[in-house]
Amino acid sequence: VFDGSQASTMQLLFTAPWIPSYRIQFGLGINGISFPLVLLTKLMVPIAILASWHETRYLRTFMALFLCLDTAMTGTFLATDIFLFYVFWEMMLIPMLLLIGVWGSTQRIYAALKFFLFTFAGSVLMLVSIFWIFNAYQGQFGLYSSEIQSFYKVSFPPQQTTYDVVVETLIQHRCSGGPFLKRWAYDTYLLIPHILAY
C-alpha cells in the first residue's frame, strides 16, 4: 500500500535485470508525484471509453488499443529506469496513432501522419538526450546506470552548466519560434490531431 507520509521516496519497488552488461533494469516504483498521475490515468481512461461508447467498428481492437494505451501511460509514470520509460513512452504513441488513424474523423490519415512526424522527431531528440546523460554518468562515476534517480548525481562545472542552460534556452526559444511558431505548433501538432481523432 502506498504510504503518503513517505511520498518523497520511491515505494513498492520492483526490479529485474534487463541488460545486465549496462546495468539496465526493468524497474517500477511509485512516489508522491507519480501516484496522483496514475490515479488520474485510471480515472480518465474509463471516461474516454464511455465517451466513445457509440463506436462499433472493430470494437475488440478498439478496446485492446485502449488497454495498451492505459498500460503504456501507467508504465511511463511507474518506470524507474530511463530506458524502460522510453519504451513505455513509445508504446503509448503507437495506440494513439492507430486510434487517430483508424477511428478518427474525415481527415484522420492527415492527422495521424502529422502526429507521427512530430512525436517521432521529439522521440529521437529525447533518445539522444537519454544517451547523453547515460554516458555522462558513466564518465563521472566509472560505471553505467540507467536508474532515473542516479542522474541527479551527475554534476557539471559551473561555467559549463551556465553555458548549457543559455544555449538550451536559446535553442528551445528558436525552435518554438516565439509566439507565432508556438501558435503554429499548437494548431498543427496538438489541436488538429486531437480534434480529428473524434
C-alpha positions in Angstrom: 0.0 0.0 0.0 1.3 3.5 -0.9 2.3 5.4 2.2 1.5 9.1 1.7 3.7 10.1 4.7 6.8 8.8 2.7 5.7 10.4 -0.6 9.2 11.8 -1.3 10.7 8.3 -1.5 10.2 5.6 -4.2 7.9 2.9 -2.9 6.6 -0.5 -4.0 9.8 -1.1 -6.0 10.1 -4.0 -8.4 13.4 -4.5 -10.3 14.6 -7.3 -12.6 17.7 -7.5 -14.7 17.1 -6.4 -18.3 20.5 -5.7 -20.0 23.0 -6.5 -17.1 26.1 -5.5 -19.0 25.0 -1.9 -19.0 23.1 -2.2 -15.7 19.8 -1.5 -17.4 16.9 -2.9 -15.4 13.2 -3.4 -15.7 12.4 -1.2 -12.7 9.0 0.0 -11.5 8.1 2.2 -8.4 5.8 4.9 -7.3 6.2 8.1 -5.3 4.2 11.2 -4.4 4.5 12.6 -8.0 3.6 9.5 -9.9 0.8 8.3 -7.6 -1.7 11.1 -8.4 -0.8 10.8 -12.1 -1.5 7.1 -12.1 -4.9 7.7 -10.3 -5.7 10.4 -13.0 -4.9 7.9 -15.7 -7.2 5.3 -14.2 -9.9 7.9 -14.0 -9.6 9.3 -17.5 -9.3 6.1 -19.5 -12.8 4.8 -18.4 -14.2 8.3 -19.2 -12.6 8.2 -22.6 -14.1 4.7 -23.2 -17.5 5.9 -22.1 -17.3 8.9 -24.4 -16.7 6.6 -27.3 -19.4 4.1 -26.4 -21.2 4.6 -29.7 -18.1 3.2 -31.6 -18.9 -0.2 -33.3 -16.2 -0.6 -35.9 -13.5 -3.2 -34.9 -14.7 -3.0 -31.3 -12.3 -5.6 -29.9 -9.3 -3.9 -31.5 -10.5 -0.5 -30.4 -10.8 -1.7 -26.7 -7.5 -3.6 -26.9 -5.7 -0.4 -28.1 -7.2 1.5 -25.2 -5.9 -1.1 -22.8 -2.4 -0.9 -24.4 -2.6 2.9 -24.1 -3.6 2.6 -20.4 -0.7 0.2 -19.7 1.8 2.4 -21.5 0.7 5.6 -19.8 0.8 3.9 -16.4 4.3 2.5 -17.2 5.7 5.9 -18.0 4.7 7.1 -14.5 6.0 4.0 -12.8 9.3 3.4 -14.6 12.4 4.0 -12.5 14.7 3.1 -15.4 15.2 5.8 -18.1 15.2 3.2 -21.0 12.1 1.5 -19.7 10.5 4.9 -19.5 11.4 5.4 -23.2 10.0 2.0 -24.2 6.7 2.8 -22.4 6.7 6.3 -24.0 6.9 4.8 -27.5 4.4 2.1 -26.6 2.0 5.0 -25.7 2.3 6.7 -29.0 1.5 3.6 -31.1 -2.1 3.0 -29.9 -2.7 6.8 -30.1 -1.5 6.8 -33.7 -3.8 3.9 -34.6 -6.8 5.3 -32.7 -6.5 8.6 -34.6 -5.7 6.9 -37.9 -8.5 4.3 -37.9 -11.3 5.7 -35.7 -10.8 9.4 -36.4 -13.0 11.7 -38.4 -12.7 12.7 -42.1 -9.1 13.8 -42.1 -7.8 11.1 -39.8 -4.9 10.0 -42.0 -3.6 13.5 -42.3 -3.9 14.0 -38.5 -2.3 10.6 -37.8 0.6 11.4 -40.1 1.2 14.8 -38.6 1.0 13.3 -35.1 3.6 10.6 -36.1 6.0 13.1 -37.6 6.0 15.4 -34.6 6.2 12.7 -32.0 8.9 10.8 -33.9 11.1 13.9 -34.1 10.6 14.5 -30.4 11.3 10.9 -29.5 14.6 10.9 -31.4 15.7 14.1 -29.6 14.7 12.5 -26.3 16.6 9.3 -27.0 19.7 11.4 -27.9 19.4 13.2 -24.6 19.0 9.9 -22.7 22.2 8.5 -24.2 24.0 11.8 -23.4 23.1 11.7 -19.7 23.7 7.9 -19.6 27.2 8.4 -20.9 27.8 11.5 -18.7 27.0 9.4 -15.6 29.5 6.7 -16.8 32.1 9.3 -17.4 31.9 10.7 -13.9 31.4 7.5 -11.8 33.1 4.9 -14.0 30.0 2.6 -14.3 26.8 2.6 -16.1 23.4 3.3 -14.5 20.1 3.9 -16.2 18.2 4.5 -13.0 16.5 7.9 -13.2 17.4 8.7 -9.6 21.1 8.2 -10.3 21.1 11.0 -12.9 20.5 13.6 -10.1 24.1 12.8 -9.0 25.6 14.0 -12.3 27.3 17.3 -11.9 28.9 19.7 -14.3 31.3 22.6 -13.8 29.5 25.9 -13.2 30.7 27.5 -16.4 29.6 24.5 -18.4 26.2 24.4 -16.6 25.6 28.1 -17.2 26.7 27.8 -20.9 24.4 24.8 -21.4 21.4 26.4 -19.8 21.8 29.6 -22.0 22.3 27.5 -25.2 19.4 25.2 -24.4 17.2 28.1 -23.6 18.1 29.9 -26.9 17.6 26.6 -28.9 14.2 26.0 -27.3 13.1 29.5 -27.9 14.3 29.4 -31.5 12.7 26.0 -32.1 9.5 27.3 -30.7 10.0 30.4 -32.7 8.3 32.7 -30.2 4.5 33.4 -30.1 3.9 32.8 -33.9 5.6 29.4 -34.1 4.3 28.4 -30.7 0.8 29.0 -32.0 1.6 27.2 -35.3 2.9 24.2 -33.4 -0.1 24.1 -31.2 -2.5 24.3 -34.2 -0.7 21.7 -36.2 0.7 19.2 -33.7 -1.8 19.3 -30.8 -5.0 20.8 -31.9 -5.6 19.2 -35.3 -4.7 15.5 -34.5 -6.8 15.6 -31.3 -9.8 17.3 -32.8 -9.8 14.9 -35.8 -9.5 11.9 -33.5 -13.2 12.2 -32.8 
